[in-house]
Amino acid sequence: MVKDSKLYEQVVTICEEYLGPAGERFLQRQIHTHLHIEPENLKQKDIYALVDWACLSFALLTDDPAEVESFAESLLLITSTPKNKRLHGAATQ
């Protein structure tokens, strides 16, 4: 059974807004590779690390830093974390 499918669905929706149909596959790869969990087991506490890794990967796909920042902010809205609280390494907080 999916533990927090609503959270995962929210993240998928955001990824698909930026990456189109490839968004979910991109997200699954980030979660498996960097968080070492199944996507359906994604929890709020995982979001900071996911944002860090997903943004690094997304930055390789675009030359637009503003788009990367917008992507990060959209993901962080899920946690209601203000932009100024997210710095590199926020996953360790």
C-alpha positions as CSV (number, residue, x, y, z in Angstrom):
1,M,0.0,0.0,0.0
2,V,1.2,3.5,-0.8
3,K,2.2,5.3,2.4
4,D,1.8,8.9,1.2
5,S,0.6,8.7,-2.3
6,K,-0.6,12.3,-2.1
7,L,2.9,13.6,-1.5
8,Y,4.3,11.6,-4.3
9,E,1.5,12.7,-6.7
10,Q,2.2,16.3,-5.8
11,V,5.9,16.0,-6.7
12,V,5.1,14.1,-9.9
13,T,2.7,16.9,-10.9
14,I,5.5,19.5,-10.4
15,C,8.0,17.5,-12.3
16,E,5.6,17.0,-15.2
17,E,5.0,20.7,-15.3
18,Y,8.7,21.3,-16.0
19,L,9.7,18.1,-17.8
20,G,6.5,17.0,-19.5
21,P,5.7,13.3,-19.7
22,A,9.3,12.4,-18.7
23,G,8.7,14.1,-15.3
24,E,7.6,11.0,-13.4
25,R,10.5,8.9,-14.8
26,F,12.9,11.6,-13.9
27,L,11.5,11.7,-10.4
28,Q,11.6,8.0,-9.9
29,R,15.2,7.9,-11.0
30,Q,16.1,10.7,-8.5
31,I,14.4,8.9,-5.7
32,H,15.8,5.5,-6.4
33,T,19.4,6.7,-7.1
34,H,19.8,9.3,-4.5
35,L,17.3,8.6,-1.7
36,H,17.5,4.8,-2.0
37,I,13.8,4.3,-1.4
38,E,10.8,3.3,-3.5
39,P,9.0,6.4,-4.8
40,E,5.7,5.4,-3.1
41,N,7.6,5.6,0.3
42,L,8.6,9.3,-0.2
43,K,8.0,11.3,3.0
44,Q,8.1,14.9,3.9
45,K,11.5,14.5,5.5
46,D,12.9,13.3,2.1
47,I,11.8,16.4,0.2
48,Y,14.9,18.6,1.0
49,A,17.4,15.9,-0.2
50,L,15.1,15.3,-3.2
51,V,15.1,19.0,-4.1
52,D,18.9,19.2,-3.9
53,W,19.4,16.2,-6.2
54,A,16.6,16.9,-8.6
55,C,17.8,20.5,-9.1
56,L,21.3,19.4,-9.8
57,S,20.0,17.0,-12.4
58,F,17.5,19.5,-13.8
59,A,20.3,22.0,-14.2
60,L,22.0,19.7,-16.5
61,L,18.9,19.8,-18.8
62,T,18.6,23.5,-19.0
63,D,20.8,26.6,-19.3
64,D,18.2,28.7,-17.5
65,P,19.1,29.2,-13.8
66,A,15.8,31.0,-13.2
67,E,14.0,27.8,-14.4
68,V,16.0,25.7,-12.0
69,E,15.2,28.1,-9.1
70,S,11.5,28.1,-10.0
71,F,11.6,24.2,-10.1
72,A,13.2,24.2,-6.6
73,E,10.7,26.7,-5.2
74,S,7.7,24.7,-6.6
75,L,9.0,21.6,-5.0
76,L,9.6,23.3,-1.7
77,L,6.1,24.7,-1.6
78,I,5.1,21.2,-0.7
79,T,6.8,21.6,2.6
80,S,5.9,25.3,3.0
81,T,9.6,26.1,3.4
82,P,10.5,29.7,2.4
83,K,13.1,30.1,-0.3
84,N,15.6,31.6,2.1
85,K,15.6,28.5,4.3
86,R,16.8,26.3,1.4
87,L,20.5,26.4,0.8
88,H,22.8,23.8,-0.5
89,G,23.0,21.2,2.2
90,A,19.5,21.8,3.5
91,A,19.0,18.1,3.4
92,T,21.2,17.8,6.4
93,Q,19.1,20.1,8.6
